[in-house]
């Protein structure tokens, strides 16, 4: 009977800490690797930063376009801007002008 008692005693003292360690490892793994773990948080932070940079670039481009549009409004018409847009859209130049083609620049059509 003492052998059986010894096995039960050791099993209790080994089994409970083993289960606790397994649970701790399980939750630690999912806290780091899980769908909402630390690595996922870092990836989302990187995506957020990339998206903020892209949003800032879009905002800058929008401000530039708004400035150009403001110059073409009837109450504040800039004749140079109007001439530039007309030449770009209609592909017209004066006979005595020289045209330098810039392939890197997209047309405003």
N, C-alpha and C positions, 0 to 999 in steps of 0.2 A: 503494500500500500504506500509505502514511503516513496517508491519510485514514481508511481502515478501522481502522487502529490507534488513531487519535485518537478515533473514534466508540466503539470498545470501551473505551478508557481512561475517557472521560467517562461512558459508560453505567455502568461499574462504580462510579465515584465518585458518581454521582447515584442509581443504583438502590438500592444498599444503604442509604444514609441515608433514602431515600424509603420503603422497606419498614419500616425501624425506626420512622420517624415514624408510619406507618400503624398498625403494631402498638401503639405507645404510645397513639395516639388511640383505638384499639379498646378496649384494656384500661382506659383512663381513663374512657371513656364507660360501660362496663359496671360499673366500680367505683362510679360515681355513680348511673346510671340503671337499672342491672340489677335483676334479681329479688332479689338479696341485696346491693344497693348501699347507698350512704349514705342516699339518699332513702327507701328501704324501711326502713332502720334507724330513721330519724327517725319514720316513720309507726308502726312497731311500738312505739317508745318512747312516743309519744302514746297509742296504744291501751292500753299497759300502765298508764300513769298514770291513764287514764280507768277502767280496770278496777279498779285499786287503790282509787280514790275510791268506786266503786260497792260494792266489797267492804267498805269501811269503813262505808258507809251501811247495808248489810245487817247487818253485825255490830252496829251501834248499835241497829237495829230489833230484832234478835234479843235483845239484852240487855234492852231494854225489855219485850219479851214474856215473857222468862224471869222478870223481876221480878214481872210481873203474875201469871204462873202460880204462882210461889212463894207469893204471897199467897192463892191458892186451894187450896193443899195441905191435907190434913186435919190434919197435925201443926202447921201454922202458918196457920190459917184466919183471914182478915181479914173480919169481918162486913160492913164497908162495901163491900169489893170484891165479896163475894158478893151483896149487895143490888144493887149497880150492874149486875153481870152478869145477875142474874135479871130486873131491870127491862128491860135491853136486849134480852134474848132473848125474854122473854114479852110485851114491850110493855105492861107494867103500871105504874100509878101510884096513889098514894093519892088519894082523892076531894078532899081539901083542898089538894093540891099544885098548883103552877103549872108548866106544862111550857113550856120555851123550846126551840124547834126550831132546830137548827143544821144547815143544809143542807150545809155544807162537811165535816162529820164523817161518815165512813162508819160504818155499823152493824157490830157484831161478830158477825155471823151466820155 
